[in-house]
Amino acid sequence: MTSKRLLLLAASASALAACGNYSNEDLLFMSAVPTSTQLAVVLPAAAPTVMQAELAQDTHAGIADVNAGLDLMLGIVDLVRSYEPTTRETNERIWGPIADAKQPGWQWELIVYRASEDATTYSYELDFAQTAAPDNVVKFLTGSFDVAGGARQGSGMVTAHFLDVAKAGYPGDIGVTPYNTIMINYQNYQTAGSAVSATYMVGRTIPDPNGIMNSTFGYEILTDGSGKMSFQEVGNVVGGTTTETVTIQAQWLASGVGMATLTIDLGADAGATQTECWDATFEAVYNDKPWSTAEDVNAGQMAAFCPVLPTLP
């Protein structure tokens, strides 16, 4: 058991060592909670001088939504873990309570625990409360991480309870978001060339400007910068009152060159699929859009203009 844990630790120790004077066990407990950068999706930015391909733009927008949510969820965790643990028990570490520097009168506490020294699953929660009422604890994050799959890989899940934060009256940004919850299930493979894969599910209390209430994103990012992403959106995605469901699947190389499909699952033109490919500047080189043929680019010549993309894990 000990050797497995130390190998897992080696992958993250360099990134965490600067945060304070931590023991190996401290770092193991810390590694149970993901960072926002660990789960972030990376795709090069579009060249500002070109007209970006429609589905490339949708992919960039989906990535921006995911990364913004990750920052909201995990930014406070990163701050709390910049302090050393205030409580060290054999199977538990506690950071805090720590005063919220931006919101006076509030405090945060991160608790990470496991069932026994030989357990491979770590559970955690990030709580907050008003300083004047420290027993009225509200859970913002809950999650777990399991290293049973091997020394250099693990799987976990984390849920952010934004609606509970809003109901508690927290005045900061996580208390005024349009989200109800965000849940992430992920596998973080750390061997060379392999992927971080995740499913990211968003529930909203109010629709976004396109009428979308719920979104599900799935993505895999390789260490070489290539990746793929799929997301489904439900709402009045093209305006009006008719509910539609669309699914977008995109894949790209490290250079940014990529390809995506948009399928209308429910609503007007249900069953129709748009296919679009773009170059390293994200300008469309191929577009086949059955419900708007005026936007086609080199339609019918996909093999000549679209990249050959590898099969990801």
Wavefront OBJ file of the C-alpha trace (Angstrom):
o trace
v 0.000 0.000 0.000
v 2.701 2.476 0.983
v 4.683 2.114 -2.252
v 1.543 2.663 -4.339
v 0.742 5.841 -2.482
v 4.286 7.176 -2.755
v 4.284 6.645 -6.518
v 1.024 8.555 -6.794
v 2.507 11.280 -4.645
v 5.539 11.637 -6.905
v 3.355 12.839 -9.777
v 1.931 15.743 -7.784
v 4.550 16.569 -5.169
v 6.456 19.073 -7.297
v 3.317 21.113 -7.978
v 2.197 21.111 -4.361
v 5.467 21.412 -2.495
v 5.554 25.187 -2.816
v 2.322 25.539 -0.847
v 3.810 24.814 2.574
v 5.675 22.329 4.768
v 3.756 19.146 4.082
v 4.456 15.544 4.947
v 3.990 12.768 2.399
v 0.688 11.900 4.045
v -0.437 15.535 3.841
v 0.196 15.491 0.107
v -1.760 12.281 -0.307
v -4.788 13.836 1.320
v -4.341 16.991 -0.743
v -4.150 15.045 -4.006
v -7.631 13.619 -3.382
v -9.189 16.976 -4.293
v -8.618 18.038 -7.924
v -7.335 21.445 -8.953
v -9.033 23.547 -11.617
v -5.997 23.262 -13.922
v -5.889 19.473 -13.512
v -9.347 19.117 -15.087
v -9.233 22.112 -17.454
v -9.851 21.713 -21.194
v -7.206 23.271 -23.449
v -7.700 24.278 -27.080
v -5.599 26.963 -28.842
v -7.332 30.304 -29.327
v -8.698 31.203 -32.746
v -6.733 33.594 -34.947
v -8.357 37.027 -34.507
v -8.120 37.922 -38.208
v -10.267 35.104 -39.602
v -13.945 34.194 -39.563
v -13.991 31.278 -37.108
v -15.805 28.117 -38.194
v -19.234 27.867 -36.568
v -18.645 24.568 -34.784
v -15.122 25.589 -33.776
v -16.688 28.647 -32.172
v -19.260 26.446 -30.413
v -16.431 24.201 -29.188
v -14.471 27.160 -27.845
v -17.630 28.417 -26.105
v -18.274 24.992 -24.532
v -14.686 24.819 -23.309
v -14.940 28.315 -21.841
v -18.095 27.286 -19.958
v -16.396 24.208 -18.516
v -13.244 26.045 -17.463
v -15.216 28.914 -15.912
v -17.230 26.395 -13.892
v -14.049 24.658 -12.767
v -12.617 27.958 -11.568
v -15.795 28.679 -9.588
v -15.835 25.192 -8.082
v -12.193 24.662 -7.261
v -10.665 28.122 -6.937
v -11.545 28.275 -3.239
v -10.036 24.823 -2.691
v -6.740 26.026 -4.143
v -6.804 29.010 -1.768
v -7.633 26.934 1.304
v -4.880 24.430 0.513
v -2.308 27.219 0.358
v -2.358 26.943 4.169
v -0.987 23.994 6.096
v -3.514 21.589 7.638
v -4.811 22.753 10.989
v -5.694 19.207 12.093
v -3.719 16.055 11.331
v -5.169 12.682 12.294
v -4.149 9.264 10.931
v -7.093 9.150 8.543
v -8.101 12.791 8.338
v -6.765 16.210 7.420
v -8.579 19.481 8.061
v -7.757 22.889 6.643
v -9.461 25.667 8.566
v -11.704 27.220 9.544
v -10.104 29.936 7.405
v -11.568 33.422 7.202
v -12.846 34.482 3.788
v -10.649 37.456 2.904
v -13.080 38.740 0.261
v -16.280 38.224 2.247
v -15.822 39.297 5.891
v -17.941 37.375 8.348
v -17.644 34.070 6.499
v -15.232 31.158 6.866
v -14.242 27.984 5.009
v -13.121 24.520 6.076
v -11.812 21.633 3.929
v -12.061 18.123 5.396
v -10.437 15.101 3.700
v -10.764 11.653 5.223
v -10.443 7.919 4.545
v -11.827 4.840 6.283
v -8.441 3.337 7.238
v -4.730 3.567 6.483
v -5.102 0.861 3.822
v -8.133 2.432 2.166
v -7.699 3.606 -1.413
v -10.706 5.943 -1.423
v -10.521 9.449 -0.003
v -13.681 11.483 0.626
v -13.883 15.201 1.190
v -16.111 18.187 1.680
v -15.570 21.926 1.513
v -17.844 23.663 4.012
v -18.593 27.269 4.784
v -20.399 29.113 7.549
v -20.879 32.553 8.962
v -18.214 33.360 11.513
v -20.907 34.360 13.989
v -22.704 31.009 13.543
v -19.944 28.441 12.930
v -22.216 25.471 13.651
v -24.567 26.333 10.763
v -22.359 24.581 8.219
v -23.281 24.405 4.543
v -21.527 21.987 2.187
v -20.331 23.648 -1.008
v -18.267 20.769 -2.433
v -18.562 17.036 -1.812
v -16.509 14.391 -3.532
v -14.253 11.362 -3.485
v -11.124 10.036 -5.171
v -10.106 6.389 -5.558
v -6.521 5.359 -6.363
v -7.337 1.640 -6.519
v -6.781 1.570 -10.289
v -3.036 1.950 -9.877
v -0.261 4.162 -8.609
v -0.405 6.632 -11.497
v -4.095 6.779 -12.126
v -7.270 7.356 -10.247
v -10.919 8.171 -10.623
v -13.068 10.602 -8.747
v -16.194 12.677 -8.584
v -16.960 16.119 -7.228
v -20.220 18.050 -6.927
v -20.649 21.773 -6.335
v -23.911 22.696 -4.577
v -24.398 26.258 -5.819
v -28.085 26.439 -4.949
v -27.342 25.616 -1.299
v -24.775 28.420 -1.251
v -27.333 30.877 -2.613
v -29.958 29.785 -0.077
v -27.471 30.334 2.743
v -27.042 33.948 1.644
v -23.332 33.815 0.817
v -22.607 37.150 -0.910
v -19.659 36.079 -3.080
v -19.649 35.013 -6.727
v -20.505 31.352 -6.062
v -23.668 32.537 -4.311
v -25.001 34.453 -7.317
v -24.309 32.071 -10.211
v -27.061 30.788 -12.530
v -26.100 27.218 -11.589
v -28.001 24.757 -9.456
v -25.267 22.106 -9.350
v -22.204 21.110 -11.312
v -21.084 17.473 -11.094
v -17.864 16.031 -12.517
v -16.843 12.387 -12.830
v -13.253 12.024 -13.976
v -10.301 9.740 -14.529
v -6.917 11.385 -14.346
v -4.382 9.187 -16.094
v -0.874 10.458 -15.533
v 1.149 8.091 -17.717
v 2.865 9.670 -20.736
v 0.568 10.267 -23.702
v -2.609 9.204 -21.946
v -5.714 11.233 -21.243
v -7.602 13.025 -18.558
v -11.215 12.083 -19.229
v -14.227 13.644 -17.571
v -17.988 14.011 -17.707
v -19.172 17.456 -16.634
v -22.889 17.952 -15.936
v -24.457 21.361 -15.388
v -27.901 22.128 -13.990
v -29.114 25.733 -14.051
v -31.624 27.588 -11.925
v -32.303 29.955 -14.848
v -31.670 29.367 -18.553
v -28.674 30.845 -20.321
v -29.214 33.447 -23.119
v -29.923 30.593 -25.574
v -32.607 29.069 -23.350
v -30.392 26.187 -22.202
v -31.217 24.725 -18.791
v -29.039 21.597 -18.653
v -25.776 20.670 -20.348
v -23.566 17.588 -20.329
v -19.969 17.727 -21.496
v -17.612 14.808 -21.990
v -13.965 15.350 -22.836
v -10.569 13.706 -23.092
v -7.346 15.683 -23.211
v -4.001 14.080 -24.082
v -0.687 15.320 -22.750
v 0.347 16.327 -26.302
v -2.479 18.901 -26.446
v -4.861 16.992 -28.684
v -8.303 16.137 -27.436
v -11.974 15.610 -28.033
v -15.175 16.956 -26.542
v -18.863 16.196 -26.826
v -21.695 18.171 -25.337
v -25.447 18.072 -25.394
v -27.639 21.090 -24.819
v -31.347 21.155 -24.108
v -33.380 24.321 -24.498
v -34.581 26.904 -26.984
v -31.173 26.755 -28.590
v -32.171 28.570 -31.784
v -34.569 31.025 -30.147
v -38.334 31.000 -29.909
v -40.382 28.662 -27.753
v -39.670 25.295 -29.391
v -37.457 23.044 -27.288
v -34.545 21.489 -29.128
v -31.775 19.110 -28.146
v -28.487 19.239 -30.028
v -25.298 17.227 -29.622
v -21.896 18.512 -30.735
v -18.872 16.237 -30.999
v -15.500 17.821 -31.700
v -11.940 16.577 -31.937
v -8.706 18.458 -32.549
v -4.958 18.096 -32.859
v -2.458 20.033 -30.773
v -2.120 22.540 -33.629
v -5.827 23.360 -33.336
v -6.803 21.685 -36.610
v -10.057 19.877 -36.013
v -13.453 18.566 -37.010
v -16.906 18.597 -35.430
v -20.434 17.389 -36.020
v -23.682 18.892 -34.766
v -26.708 16.613 -34.662
v -30.229 17.837 -33.974
v -31.665 15.175 -31.676
v -35.042 16.769 -30.978
v -36.941 19.632 -32.581
v -37.027 21.151 -36.042
v -34.821 19.222 -38.514
v -34.434 16.364 -35.999
v -31.951 13.798 -37.277
v -30.024 16.258 -39.448
v -26.261 16.498 -38.953
v -23.836 19.283 -39.782
v -20.156 18.382 -40.351
v -17.479 21.064 -40.301
v -13.664 21.024 -40.405
v -11.218 23.845 -39.750
v -7.523 24.648 -40.156
v -5.009 25.789 -37.539
v -6.461 29.317 -37.610
v -9.948 27.836 -36.999
v -11.229 29.004 -40.364
v -13.681 26.587 -42.000
v -12.213 24.476 -44.805
v -15.231 22.173 -45.067
v -18.860 22.611 -44.044
v -21.853 20.446 -44.914
v -24.985 21.937 -43.335
v -28.113 20.273 -44.739
v -30.601 22.821 -43.346
v -28.597 25.823 -44.626
v -26.765 24.845 -47.798
v -25.805 28.466 -48.484
v -23.236 28.057 -45.698
v -21.628 24.951 -47.263
v -17.879 24.987 -47.910
v -16.398 22.318 -50.200
v -19.406 20.110 -49.418
v -19.021 16.541 -50.656
v -15.215 16.664 -50.461
v -14.687 15.784 -46.820
v -11.790 13.382 -47.449
v -9.869 16.105 -49.279
v -10.321 18.888 -46.748
v -10.802 17.308 -43.310
v -7.944 16.118 -41.063
v -7.278 12.476 -40.257
v -7.804 12.307 -36.505
v -6.492 9.544 -34.233
v -8.742 7.351 -32.152
v -8.475 8.532 -28.556
v -8.713 6.175 -25.570
l 1 2 3 4 5 6 7 8 9 10 11 12 13 14 15 16 17 18 19 20 21 22 23 24 25 26 27 28 29 30 31 32 33 34 35 36 37 38 39 40 41 42 43 44 45 46 47 48 49 50 51 52 53 54 55 56 57 58 59 60 61 62 63 64 65 66 67 68 69 70 71 72 73 74 75 76 77 78 79 80 81 82 83 84 85 86 87 88 89 90 91 92 93 94 95 96 97 98 99 100 101 102 103 104 105 106 107 108 109 110 111 112 113 114 115 116 117 118 119 120 121 122 123 124 125 126 127 128 129 130 131 132 133 134 135 136 137 138 139 140 141 142 143 144 145 146 147 148 149 150 151 152 153 154 155 156 157 158 159 160 161 162 163 164 165 166 167 168 169 170 171 172 173 174 175 176 177 178 179 180 181 182 183 184 185 186 187 188 189 190 191 192 193 194 195 196 197 198 199 200 201 202 203 204 205 206 207 208 209 210 211 212 213 214 215 216 217 218 219 220 221 222 223 224 225 226 227 228 229 230 231 232 233 234 235 236 237 238 239 240 241 242 243 244 245 246 247 248 249 250 251 252 253 254 255 256 257 258 259 260 261 262 263 264 265 266 267 268 269 270 271 272 273 274 275 276 277 278 279 280 281 282 283 284 285 286 287 288 289 290 291 292 293 294 295 296 297 298 299 300 301 302 303 304 305 306 307 308 309 310 311 312 313
